[in-house]
Amino acid sequence: MKICFVRHGQTDANKNGLIQGVSDHPLNETGIKQAKETAKLIKKKFPYFNAIISSSLSRAKKTAEVIKEELKFKGDIIIDDHFIERSFGPYENHKVTDEVYIKLTSENTEGLEPFKDLQKRGIKGILELEKKYKGKNIIIATHAQILKAIVCFIDPKFDFKTVIYNGSLNIISVKNQKMKIEKLNIY
């Protein structure tokens, strides 16, 4: 199975440097354009797929909807919150300052979804999808932190500082519960 993870397009919160987490921010005009460009890129780099999956947050859902429309995909978008963004608790909708960044990278920050829990959630989601879509290709519209958690689990050379760009394609292959990063940040 190959998974094409797509980070959602830009929101005003992204533009303004705010931590979004599970707060529901819609795509802005740039984000919608990014989703359309992402669809074109999928057509070139990942043309054969069997399903489109999204987290329940509107920025991911809208990204998935634009991709579905642009690629004329006939199936429904499947909502799967294994791939919802990390909860940042009291830090959501605040700017990332040096002080806040230190708290976000600490495993003991109260109110913050622990990185290890985030990894477990993401990996569990992938393994469940492998059972359902074995040998197939799927697209998942998702978020930076859950994708970073998955990438860090697969290859420890990556960490919290790894940048995942809005609208980027990130391809991971899965076979017999073994995962491999094929490409990151295609845009």
ROTOR-795426 format. One record per residue: residue in three letters; x, y negated, z of N, C-alpha, C in turn. Coordinates in pm, whole numbers, plus 50000, padded with zeros to 5 digits. Layout:
N
+-----+-------+-------+-------+-------+-------+-------+-------+-------+-------+
:   r :    nu :    nv :    nw :   cau :   cav :   caw :    cu :    cv :    cw :
+-----+-------+-------+-------+-------+-------+-------+-------+-------+-------+
: ALA :     X :     Y :     Z :     X :     Y :     Z :     X :     Y :     Z :
...
+-----+-------+-------+-------+-------+-------+-------+-------+-------+-------+
***
This chain:
187
+-----+-------+-------+-------+-------+-------+-------+-------+-------+-------+
:   r :    nu :    nv :    nw :   cau :   cav :   caw :    cu :    cv :    cw :
+-----+-------+-------+-------+-------+-------+-------+-------+-------+-------+
: MET : 50085 : 50118 : 50000 : 50000 : 50000 : 50000 : 50089 : 49877 : 50000 :
: LYS : 50046 : 49778 : 49923 : 50113 : 49648 : 49929 : 50013 : 49544 : 49976 :
: ILE : 50061 : 49460 : 50066 : 49979 : 49351 : 50117 : 50042 : 49220 : 50074 :
: CYS : 49960 : 49136 : 50014 : 50002 : 49001 : 49980 : 49939 : 48909 : 50085 :
: PHE : 50019 : 48873 : 50185 : 49972 : 48779 : 50286 : 49983 : 48638 : 50229 :
: VAL : 49876 : 48563 : 50238 : 49874 : 48424 : 50192 : 49850 : 48336 : 50313 :
: ARG : 49945 : 48246 : 50339 : 49916 : 48148 : 50445 : 49818 : 48047 : 50388 :
: HIS : 49718 : 48014 : 50467 : 49615 : 47919 : 50423 : 49676 : 47789 : 50372 :
: GLY : 49597 : 47715 : 50294 : 49640 : 47584 : 50246 : 49643 : 47482 : 50359 :
: GLN : 49691 : 47364 : 50325 : 49711 : 47257 : 50424 : 49578 : 47206 : 50483 :
: THR : 49584 : 47170 : 50610 : 49474 : 47102 : 50680 : 49527 : 46966 : 50724 :
: ASP : 49437 : 46879 : 50767 : 49483 : 46751 : 50821 : 49568 : 46772 : 50946 :
: ALA : 49536 : 46875 : 51024 : 49617 : 46905 : 51143 : 49760 : 46941 : 51103 :
: ASN : 49776 : 47024 : 50996 : 49911 : 47053 : 50945 : 49982 : 46924 : 50907 :
: LYS : 49911 : 46843 : 50831 : 49968 : 46718 : 50780 : 50015 : 46627 : 50894 :
: ASN : 49942 : 46628 : 51004 : 49972 : 46541 : 51117 : 50059 : 46607 : 51224 :
: GLY : 50107 : 46728 : 51197 : 50198 : 46795 : 51290 : 50132 : 46844 : 51418 :
: LEU : 50003 : 46879 : 51410 : 49931 : 46927 : 51528 : 49931 : 47080 : 51533 :
: ILE : 49932 : 47133 : 51653 : 49921 : 47277 : 51675 : 49773 : 47313 : 51658 :
: GLN : 49745 : 47406 : 51567 : 49605 : 47443 : 51540 : 49558 : 47561 : 51623 :
: GLY : 49636 : 47668 : 51623 : 49592 : 47788 : 51693 : 49458 : 47834 : 51642 :
: VAL : 49368 : 47869 : 51734 : 49236 : 47918 : 51695 : 49133 : 47805 : 51683 :
: SER : 49178 : 47680 : 51697 : 49089 : 47567 : 51670 : 49059 : 47570 : 51520 :
: ASP : 48935 : 47541 : 51485 : 48893 : 47559 : 51346 : 48904 : 47429 : 51268 :
: HIS : 49009 : 47417 : 51189 : 49032 : 47300 : 51105 : 49013 : 47338 : 50959 :
: PRO : 48934 : 47261 : 50883 : 48913 : 47294 : 50742 : 49032 : 47253 : 50656 :
: LEU : 49038 : 47312 : 50537 : 49140 : 47269 : 50440 : 49112 : 47125 : 50401 :
: ASN : 49218 : 47050 : 50374 : 49201 : 46917 : 50317 : 49213 : 46930 : 50164 :
: GLU : 49211 : 46819 : 50094 : 49217 : 46821 : 49947 : 49345 : 46888 : 49898 :
: THR : 49456 : 46857 : 49962 : 49584 : 46921 : 49925 : 49576 : 47071 : 49947 :
: GLY : 49513 : 47114 : 50056 : 49499 : 47256 : 50087 : 49418 : 47331 : 49982 :
: ILE : 49314 : 47268 : 49932 : 49233 : 47330 : 49826 : 49315 : 47342 : 49698 :
: LYS : 49392 : 47237 : 49665 : 49480 : 47244 : 49547 : 49584 : 47355 : 49565 :
: GLN : 49640 : 47365 : 49686 : 49738 : 47471 : 49713 : 49675 : 47609 : 49693 :
: ALA : 49552 : 47627 : 49738 : 49485 : 47757 : 49723 : 49466 : 47790 : 49575 :
: LYS : 49434 : 47690 : 49494 : 49419 : 47712 : 49349 : 49553 : 47749 : 49287 :
: GLU : 49659 : 47681 : 49327 : 49794 : 47714 : 49277 : 49836 : 47854 : 49323 :
: THR : 49799 : 47888 : 49446 : 49830 : 48020 : 49499 : 49760 : 48127 : 49416 :
: ALA : 49635 : 48102 : 49377 : 49562 : 48198 : 49293 : 49635 : 48221 : 49161 :
: LYS : 49687 : 48114 : 49101 : 49763 : 48128 : 48976 : 49888 : 48213 : 48999 :
: LEU : 49951 : 48190 : 49111 : 50073 : 48266 : 49144 : 50040 : 48414 : 49169 :
: ILE : 49929 : 48439 : 49235 : 49886 : 48577 : 49257 : 49863 : 48646 : 49122 :
: LYS : 49801 : 48575 : 49030 : 49773 : 48631 : 48897 : 49903 : 48676 : 48829 :
: LYS : 50011 : 48601 : 48851 : 50141 : 48635 : 48790 : 50218 : 48739 : 48870 :
: LYS : 50219 : 48726 : 49002 : 50307 : 48808 : 49087 : 50239 : 48930 : 49150 :
: PHE : 50107 : 48927 : 49160 : 50035 : 49032 : 49232 : 49899 : 49053 : 49165 :
: PRO : 49899 : 49085 : 49033 : 49775 : 49081 : 48955 : 49672 : 49189 : 48987 :
: TYR : 49715 : 49301 : 49042 : 49621 : 49411 : 49068 : 49599 : 49427 : 49217 :
: PHE : 49477 : 49403 : 49260 : 49446 : 49418 : 49402 : 49304 : 49470 : 49417 :
: ASN : 49279 : 49532 : 49531 : 49152 : 49601 : 49555 : 49063 : 49532 : 49657 :
: ALA : 49117 : 49439 : 49734 : 49037 : 49374 : 49837 : 49099 : 49239 : 49873 :
: ILE : 49011 : 49149 : 49917 : 49055 : 49022 : 49976 : 49003 : 49020 : 50119 :
: ILE : 49094 : 48998 : 50211 : 49063 : 48997 : 50355 : 49101 : 48859 : 50408 :
: SER : 49031 : 48814 : 50510 : 49060 : 48683 : 50569 : 49032 : 48686 : 50718 :
: SER : 49100 : 48598 : 50791 : 49061 : 48575 : 50930 : 48930 : 48497 : 50927 :
: SER : 48865 : 48483 : 51040 : 48736 : 48415 : 51047 : 48748 : 48263 : 51053 :
: LEU : 48869 : 48210 : 51066 : 48885 : 48064 : 51072 : 48863 : 48004 : 50933 :
: SER : 48796 : 47889 : 50929 : 48753 : 47831 : 50801 : 48869 : 47801 : 50706 :
: ARG : 48985 : 47764 : 50757 : 49097 : 47733 : 50667 : 49144 : 47856 : 50591 :
: ALA : 49142 : 47972 : 50656 : 49179 : 48097 : 50588 : 49065 : 48142 : 50497 :
: LYS : 48941 : 48134 : 50546 : 48826 : 48176 : 50464 : 48816 : 48094 : 50336 :
: LYS : 48834 : 47963 : 50347 : 48826 : 47878 : 50227 : 48938 : 47913 : 50130 :
: THR : 49057 : 47939 : 50181 : 49169 : 47981 : 50095 : 49130 : 48109 : 50022 :
: ALA : 49074 : 48206 : 50095 : 49030 : 48332 : 50033 : 48920 : 48309 : 49931 :
: GLU : 48826 : 48221 : 49962 : 48715 : 48192 : 49869 : 48767 : 48130 : 49739 :
: VAL : 48860 : 48037 : 49750 : 48918 : 47974 : 49631 : 48991 : 48079 : 49547 :
: ILE : 49069 : 48164 : 49611 : 49141 : 48270 : 49539 : 49041 : 48363 : 49470 :
: LYS : 48938 : 48403 : 49541 : 48835 : 48491 : 49484 : 48773 : 48427 : 49360 :
: GLU : 48736 : 48300 : 49372 : 48672 : 48229 : 49262 : 48767 : 48213 : 49143 :
: GLU : 48888 : 48170 : 49170 : 48985 : 48146 : 49062 : 49021 : 48276 : 48989 :
: LEU : 49025 : 48387 : 49061 : 49063 : 48515 : 49000 : 48942 : 48598 : 48958 :
: LYS : 48822 : 48541 : 48978 : 48698 : 48607 : 48939 : 48686 : 48749 : 48999 :
: PHE : 48726 : 48759 : 49125 : 48717 : 48887 : 49197 : 48572 : 48913 : 49233 :
: LYS : 48523 : 49031 : 49206 : 48381 : 49064 : 49225 : 48344 : 49110 : 49366 :
: GLY : 48441 : 49159 : 49442 : 48411 : 49211 : 49575 : 48387 : 49101 : 49678 :
: ASP : 48340 : 49141 : 49794 : 48320 : 49048 : 49905 : 48452 : 49023 : 49977 :
: ILE : 48460 : 48909 : 50042 : 48574 : 48881 : 50130 : 48545 : 48951 : 50263 :
: ILE : 48640 : 49028 : 50309 : 48625 : 49103 : 50434 : 48690 : 49023 : 50547 :
: ILE : 48617 : 48999 : 50654 : 48671 : 48926 : 50769 : 48735 : 49026 : 50865 :
: ASP : 48859 : 48998 : 50902 : 48933 : 49086 : 50994 : 49016 : 48999 : 51087 :
: ASP : 48974 : 48991 : 51212 : 49043 : 48903 : 51307 : 49168 : 48963 : 51371 :
: HIS : 49215 : 49076 : 51319 : 49351 : 49117 : 51355 : 49448 : 49010 : 51304 :
: PHE : 49404 : 48936 : 51201 : 49492 : 48841 : 51133 : 49455 : 48696 : 51159 :
: ILE : 49382 : 48672 : 51270 : 49351 : 48535 : 51310 : 49478 : 48473 : 51372 :
: GLU : 49482 : 48342 : 51375 : 49600 : 48272 : 51428 : 49617 : 48299 : 51578 :
: ARG : 49738 : 48276 : 51624 : 49772 : 48288 : 51765 : 49697 : 48181 : 51845 :
: SER : 49649 : 48220 : 51961 : 49587 : 48123 : 52050 : 49697 : 48048 : 52125 :
: PHE : 49694 : 47916 : 52112 : 49791 : 47832 : 52183 : 49728 : 47766 : 52305 :
: GLY : 49606 : 47808 : 52339 : 49541 : 47760 : 52461 : 49545 : 47609 : 52476 :
: PRO : 49598 : 47558 : 52588 : 49594 : 47415 : 52616 : 49682 : 47331 : 52522 :
: TYR : 49762 : 47395 : 52439 : 49852 : 47321 : 52349 : 49788 : 47293 : 52213 :
: GLU : 49671 : 47350 : 52190 : 49606 : 47329 : 52061 : 49563 : 47183 : 52045 :
: ASN : 49576 : 47136 : 51923 : 49541 : 46999 : 51883 : 49634 : 46894 : 51944 :
: HIS : 49754 : 46937 : 51984 : 49858 : 46845 : 52032 : 49976 : 46849 : 51937 :
: LYS : 50051 : 46740 : 51934 : 50172 : 46735 : 51852 : 50280 : 46825 : 51911 :
: VAL : 50363 : 46877 : 51822 : 50476 : 46959 : 51866 : 50590 : 46864 : 51904 :
: THR : 50614 : 46852 : 52033 : 50729 : 46775 : 52083 : 50837 : 46877 : 52122 :
: ASP : 50956 : 46830 : 52152 : 51062 : 46921 : 52197 : 51019 : 46997 : 52321 :
: GLU : 50954 : 46927 : 52414 : 50909 : 46989 : 52539 : 50804 : 47097 : 52512 :
: VAL : 50708 : 47066 : 52425 : 50604 : 47162 : 52391 : 50664 : 47281 : 52317 :
: TYR : 50757 : 47256 : 52226 : 50820 : 47364 : 52149 : 50887 : 47466 : 52242 :
: ILE : 50954 : 47417 : 52344 : 51019 : 47507 : 52441 : 50913 : 47596 : 52508 :
: LYS : 50799 : 47538 : 52543 : 50692 : 47617 : 52605 : 50634 : 47718 : 52506 :
: LEU : 50623 : 47679 : 52380 : 50566 : 47769 : 52279 : 50655 : 47889 : 52252 :
: THR : 50784 : 47873 : 52271 : 50878 : 47982 : 52243 : 50908 : 48067 : 52367 :
: SER : 50851 : 48029 : 52480 : 50871 : 48105 : 52604 : 50762 : 48212 : 52617 :
: GLU : 50800 : 48329 : 52663 : 50703 : 48438 : 52681 : 50616 : 48419 : 52805 :
: ASN : 50651 : 48328 : 52892 : 50580 : 48315 : 53019 : 50493 : 48191 : 53029 :
: THR : 50460 : 48129 : 52918 : 50381 : 48007 : 52921 : 50234 : 48041 : 52941 :
: GLU : 50177 : 47987 : 53048 : 50039 : 48014 : 53083 : 49944 : 47961 : 52975 :
: GLY : 49843 : 48042 : 52942 : 49740 : 48001 : 52846 : 49775 : 48030 : 52701 :
: LEU : 49895 : 48077 : 52678 : 49945 : 48103 : 52543 : 49936 : 48253 : 52515 :
: GLU : 49883 : 48292 : 52400 : 49881 : 48434 : 52364 : 50024 : 48483 : 52352 :
: PRO : 50064 : 48582 : 52430 : 50203 : 48630 : 52424 : 50240 : 48682 : 52285 :
: PHE : 50362 : 48652 : 52243 : 50411 : 48690 : 52111 : 50402 : 48841 : 52090 :
: LYS : 50434 : 48918 : 52194 : 50427 : 49066 : 52183 : 50283 : 49112 : 52159 :
: ASP : 50186 : 49048 : 52223 : 50045 : 49082 : 52200 : 50005 : 49048 : 52057 :
: LEU : 50053 : 48935 : 52010 : 50027 : 48893 : 51872 : 50083 : 48996 : 51775 :
: GLN : 50205 : 49042 : 51799 : 50265 : 49145 : 51715 : 50182 : 49273 : 51716 :
: LYS : 50143 : 49317 : 51835 : 50064 : 49440 : 51846 : 49934 : 49429 : 51766 :
: ARG : 49869 : 49314 : 51778 : 49743 : 49291 : 51706 : 49764 : 49299 : 51555 :
: GLY : 49867 : 49230 : 51506 : 49895 : 49230 : 51363 : 49932 : 49367 : 51309 :
: ILE : 50019 : 49437 : 51380 : 50064 : 49569 : 51335 : 49947 : 49668 : 51340 :
: LYS : 49865 : 49659 : 51444 : 49747 : 49746 : 51453 : 49656 : 49722 : 51332 :
: GLY : 49637 : 49597 : 51296 : 49555 : 49563 : 51180 : 49611 : 49623 : 51051 :
: ILE : 49742 : 49613 : 51033 : 49806 : 49669 : 50913 : 49787 : 49820 : 50908 :
: LEU : 49810 : 49887 : 51020 : 49799 : 50034 : 51022 : 49655 : 50080 : 50997 :
: GLU : 49558 : 50004 : 51046 : 49418 : 50037 : 51017 : 49388 : 50018 : 50869 :
: LEU : 49443 : 49912 : 50810 : 49422 : 49889 : 50667 : 49489 : 49997 : 50583 :
: GLU : 49605 : 50044 : 50628 : 49673 : 50149 : 50551 : 49585 : 50274 : 50540 :
: LYS : 49514 : 50307 : 50646 : 49423 : 50423 : 50641 : 49313 : 50403 : 50537 :
: LYS : 49263 : 50282 : 50530 : 49150 : 50252 : 50441 : 49195 : 50227 : 50296 :
: TYR : 49311 : 50165 : 50279 : 49355 : 50123 : 50145 : 49486 : 50189 : 50103 :
: LYS : 49510 : 50309 : 50148 : 49635 : 50380 : 50117 : 49662 : 50378 : 49966 :
: GLY : 49783 : 50334 : 49930 : 49822 : 50331 : 49789 : 49762 : 50217 : 49708 :
: LYS : 49691 : 50128 : 49774 : 49625 : 50017 : 49703 : 49695 : 49885 : 49737 :
: ASN : 49648 : 49779 : 49673 : 49700 : 49644 : 49697 : 49589 : 49557 : 49754 :
: ILE : 49623 : 49478 : 49855 : 49524 : 49388 : 49914 : 49585 : 49250 : 49938 :
: ILE : 49496 : 49153 : 49944 : 49534 : 49015 : 49974 : 49475 : 48981 : 50111 :
: ILE : 49555 : 48918 : 50196 : 49505 : 48873 : 50327 : 49535 : 48724 : 50342 :
: ALA : 49429 : 48644 : 50354 : 49443 : 48502 : 50383 : 49455 : 48488 : 50535 :
: THR : 49566 : 48431 : 50579 : 49597 : 48433 : 50722 : 49671 : 48306 : 50764 :
: HIS : 49748 : 48316 : 50871 : 49808 : 48201 : 50939 : 49956 : 48225 : 50966 :
: ALA : 50028 : 48118 : 50993 : 50174 : 48126 : 51009 : 50218 : 48212 : 51126 :
: GLN : 50160 : 48193 : 51243 : 50211 : 48262 : 51362 : 50187 : 48412 : 51359 :
: ILE : 50070 : 48456 : 51314 : 50046 : 48600 : 51306 : 50138 : 48661 : 51201 :
: LEU : 50159 : 48589 : 51093 : 50249 : 48640 : 50989 : 50394 : 48645 : 51039 :
: LYS : 50436 : 48543 : 51113 : 50571 : 48545 : 51173 : 50586 : 48663 : 51268 :
: ALA : 50483 : 48689 : 51348 : 50489 : 48801 : 51443 : 50507 : 48933 : 51370 :
: ILE : 50435 : 48950 : 51260 : 50446 : 49073 : 51180 : 50585 : 49083 : 51119 :
: VAL : 50632 : 48974 : 51060 : 50764 : 48972 : 50996 : 50874 : 49001 : 51098 :
: CYS : 50865 : 48942 : 51216 : 50966 : 48966 : 51322 : 50964 : 49111 : 51370 :
: PHE : 50847 : 49173 : 51371 : 50837 : 49313 : 51410 : 50908 : 49402 : 51307 :
: ILE : 50885 : 49372 : 51180 : 50943 : 49453 : 51073 : 51094 : 49434 : 51064 :
: ASP : 51138 : 49309 : 51077 : 51281 : 49279 : 51063 : 51322 : 49177 : 51169 :
: PRO : 51390 : 49222 : 51275 : 51427 : 49134 : 51387 : 51521 : 49019 : 51352 :
: LYS : 51574 : 49015 : 51229 : 51658 : 48900 : 51193 : 51574 : 48772 : 51182 :
: PHE : 51443 : 48788 : 51171 : 51354 : 48673 : 51169 : 51310 : 48642 : 51312 :
: ASP : 51270 : 48517 : 51337 : 51223 : 48479 : 51471 : 51116 : 48372 : 51462 :
: PHE : 51081 : 48317 : 51578 : 50976 : 48216 : 51589 : 51002 : 48096 : 51498 :
: LYS : 51130 : 48068 : 51470 : 51166 : 47952 : 51388 : 51148 : 47976 : 51239 :
: THR : 51123 : 48100 : 51199 : 51102 : 48132 : 51058 : 50986 : 48048 : 51005 :
: VAL : 51008 : 47980 : 50895 : 50905 : 47894 : 50837 : 50824 : 47975 : 50735 :
: ILE : 50693 : 47966 : 50745 : 50602 : 48025 : 50647 : 50522 : 47907 : 50591 :
: TYR : 50539 : 47880 : 50463 : 50480 : 47760 : 50402 : 50332 : 47777 : 50371 :
: ASN : 50258 : 47665 : 50381 : 50117 : 47665 : 50341 : 50106 : 47709 : 50195 :
: GLY : 50012 : 47800 : 50171 : 49987 : 47846 : 50035 : 50088 : 47947 : 49981 :
: SER : 50183 : 47989 : 50063 : 50286 : 48082 : 50014 : 50235 : 48226 : 50012 :
: LEU : 50295 : 48305 : 49920 : 50271 : 48449 : 49914 : 50382 : 48518 : 49991 :
: ASN : 50346 : 48621 : 50064 : 50441 : 48697 : 50145 : 50403 : 48843 : 50131 :
: ILE : 50487 : 48920 : 50064 : 50450 : 49056 : 50027 : 50521 : 49158 : 50115 :
: ILE : 50439 : 49247 : 50171 : 50488 : 49353 : 50259 : 50434 : 49486 : 50206 :
: SER : 50522 : 49585 : 50195 : 50477 : 49718 : 50154 : 50465 : 49806 : 50278 :
: VAL : 50369 : 49898 : 50271 : 50343 : 49989 : 50383 : 50324 : 50129 : 50326 :
: LYS : 50402 : 50222 : 50378 : 50387 : 50362 : 50336 : 50415 : 50451 : 50456 :
: ASN : 50318 : 50536 : 50488 : 50331 : 50628 : 50602 : 50371 : 50554 : 50730 :
: GLN : 50306 : 50443 : 50755 : 50325 : 50360 : 50875 : 50461 : 50290 : 50880 :
: LYS : 50537 : 50295 : 50774 : 50664 : 50222 : 50766 : 50641 : 50097 : 50682 :
: MET : 50690 : 49985 : 50733 : 50668 : 49856 : 50668 : 50799 : 49797 : 50619 :
: LYS : 50790 : 49729 : 50506 : 50907 : 49666 : 50448 : 50867 : 49530 : 50392 :
: ILE : 50949 : 49430 : 50422 : 50926 : 49297 : 50366 : 50980 : 49297 : 50224 :
: GLU : 50892 : 49273 : 50128 : 50933 : 49267 : 49987 : 50981 : 49126 : 49951 :
: LYS : 50897 : 49026 : 49984 : 50931 : 48886 : 49954 : 50859 : 48795 : 50052 :
: LEU : 50925 : 48686 : 50087 : 50864 : 48584 : 50174 : 50864 : 48449 : 50103 :
: ASN : 50763 : 48372 : 50133 : 50755 : 48232 : 50088 : 50767 : 48214 : 49938 :
: ILE : 50688 : 48289 : 49862 : 50680 : 48266 : 49718 : 50579 : 48152 : 49700 :
: TYR : 50621 : 48046 : 49636 : 50528 : 47935 : 49609 : 50575 : 47855 : 49490 :
+-----+-------+-------+-------+-------+-------+-------+-------+-------+-------+
***
